[in-house]
Amino acid sequence: MLGFRVFGTSRRAAAERSDGVTMLSCDVTDDASVAKLVEEVLAKAGRIDLLVNNAGIGLLGGAEESSIAQAQALFDVNVFGVLRVTSAVLPTMRRQGKGRIVNLSSVLGLIPAPYSALYASTKHAIEGYSESLDHELRPFGIRVVLVEPAYTRTSFEENLARPDRLLDVYNSARTGMNGVLRKAIETGDAPEVVARTVLEAATASTPRRRYAAGKMARQVSFLRRFVPESAFDKSLRKQNGLPV
């Protein structure tokens, strides 16, 4: 593990692991839980050199199919969870005069995605937050970087939140997007690709602001920057099975 003492978290108590990772409980939507986590890590390790913010949930559906309460719950994990944990570790990192924060974004932090408006919004928020925060923290020896995966072979699709007020008008397109997402994940990058990218972002002596994780993520990042907007729009709709 490149010399790191690693602490992992889950909302519920997890079984002991044999790979050297110490598992602790933490709910990123709860201020007290986050504070307790940081206290536990400091009690066990004495310092915090690296924070990887990777807690998140997905949501697939038409934007108007989610209530404001559901949208707020999504942001509470994907955005405010990152803010809570980051703010909790910063005093320690500032005292140390050193630290690295790696925030898991997504290619959806760079591009639009039909039927992922709310999820993409959370990732766009993390992009802006991370880039601004990096400028603020450099004087303290702390850097903030982004890792942007594309589709990864995980249980992400199985654990997607569903809209809480389904509308018949979106049934066909939503079902189609579910199929597109399932197929993309089945043929996506192995989780190890993202893990290696996180390690690169965590250990680079002069880190880049963004790290695309995997071939597809690199391609999307390149195309978004250099392909004309109209051509990119047409290609995106075609790949997602939407009328051009």
N, C-alpha and C positions, 0 to 999 in steps of 0.2 A: 504493500500500500504506500510505497514511496516514503516511508517513515511517518506517515500520518497515524495518529490514534483516532479511529473513526467511531462516531456516534451516529446511529440511525434513529429515526423516530417513526412512530405510528400512533394513531389515535387511541388504539387499545393496546394493552400490554402484549408484547410479542415474546415468543419463546427464545431462549438463549441460542446463540448461533456459534458455530465452530470456526467461522472465518475471521475472527478477530474483531468483528463489529459489535459494539455494545449498543443494544437497543433500549431506548427510553420512550416513555409515553409523552405525547404532546398533541394538543389540538390547536392548530394555528389560528383558529377563530376565537380563541379564549386568551385574554391578556394574562390571566393568572397562570394558566398552563404554560404559556411561553416563558414567563418569568421563572417558573419553577424549573423548566428545562435548562435554561441558561445557568441557574444556580447549581444544578446537578452536574453539568458538564464542568463548570469551574471547580467544583468540589473534587471531582475525580481527576481532572487534567491540569487545572491551574491556569489555563489560558485557552484562547480560541483564535486560531490562525486562519481558519477557512470555514466559510459558511456556504453550503450549497442549498439554495431554495428550490425544491422540486415538488413540493406539495401542489396538487391541482386536480380539478375535476373538469370533465368535458360536458358539453351540452349541444345536441344536434336538433335543430328544428327551426321553423320560421321565427323571425325575431318577435313578431307580434303574438306568437303562441306561448310566450313565457310571461307570467305576471311580473310586476315590479319586484315582488317579494322573492321570486325565484332568481331574477337577475341580481338582486342584492346578495342572495346567498352564494351565488357563483362568484361575484366579486369579493365577497368576504374571505373565501378560500384563496382564489387565484391572485388577487391583488393585495387586499388588506392583510392576508396571511403573510405575504412577503414583507410588507411594511412592518408588521408586528415583530417578526423574528429579526429582521435586519436592525430595527431600532433597538432591540433588546441586546444585541451583541456589540453594537457600535461603541458604547462606553469602554468596554474591555479592549477592543481593537485600538481605540484612540490612545488608551493608556500604554498599550504595548508599542505604539508607533508603527504598527504593521498589521496587515490583514488583507484577505482576498475574499470577495463575495461573488459567487457564481449564481446567476439567476437563470433558471430554465425558462426560456421563451418558446418560440415555435416559428416555423415559416409563416404561420398565420399572424405573427407579429409584424410581418412585412407585406403580406398580400391579403386581399379579401378572400372570403370563402363563402359561397352561398349556403344558407342554413347553418351557419356557424357565426352569425353576426355577434352574438353576445360573448361567445368564447374568444373569438378573434379580438374583440374589444378589450378583454382582459389582458391578452398578450401584447396588444398595442400599448396598453397602459404600462406594462412592465418594461417595455422597450424605452419609453420616454422617461420613466422613473429611474431606470438603471443608468441611462446615459447622463442624465442631469446629476444624479447622486455621485457618479464617478468624478465629475468635475469638482464637486464639493469636498470629497474625501481625499483627493490626492495629496493635499498639504499634510495630512496625517499619516501618510505611508500606506493608505488603504486604496485598493483598486476594486472596481465593480465591472464585471464582464457578463456578457450574455452568451448562452449556448442555445442554438436554434435548430432543433431536430425537425425532420419532416415526419413521414409515417414510420413508426417503429413497431416491431412485432412484440406487442405487449397485450395486456387485457384491457387496454384503453377503451376499445369499442364496446366491450361487454359491460363496462362500468359507466357508460355515458348516462348522464341525467336526461330524462325525457321531458319535453315541454309539459307544463301543468295545465294548459288549456288548449288542447289539440283542436285544430280547425280543419274541417273536411277539405277546404279549398287547397290545402297544402299536402294532403295525404299522398298523392302520386309522386310529387317531387321529393318529399321527405323520404319516402320509401326508396326512391331511386338513389338519393344521396347516402342512405344507409348502406346500400349495396356497394356504391363506389368506395365508401370509407372502409367497409369490411375487406374488400378486395385489395385496396391499397395497403392496409395493415398486414394482410397475409403475405404480401410480396415486399414489405418494407424492410428497413434496416434492422439488424439484430441489435438488441439492447446494448451489447458490448461496444457498438460503434459510438453510441451516445456517451457511454461511460469513459471511453478513451478520450473523447473530445472534452469532457468535463475535466479529466486529469490534465490535459494539455492547457486548458484555460486556467486551471488552478495553480499550475507550476511554472508557467512561462515567466521569465524574468522581466520581460517587457510585454505585457499582454495586449492583444488586440481588443477592440471594443466588442466585437462580435465573432463568434465561432459557429459556422454552419456545420451541423453534425450529419455527415453522410453525403453520398453523391447527389441524391435528389435535392437535398437542402442547398447544396452548393449551386446546383443548376438553377433552382428557383431564385436564389439570391442574385445570381448573375443576370438572369433574364429580366427580373424586376427592375434592375438598374439600367439596363441597356436596350431592351426591346421597347419599341414605341407603345404607348399606352393602349391604343386601339387594337394592335396586334396581340398584346398580352391579354386584354379583355376577351378577345375572340377565342384565344387558345384556352383560357381558363374555363369559359363556358362550355366549350367543346369537350374538354377532359372531364367535366362534371356532368355530362349528359344533358345540358340545358340548351334550348334553342339559341342559335347564333343570330 
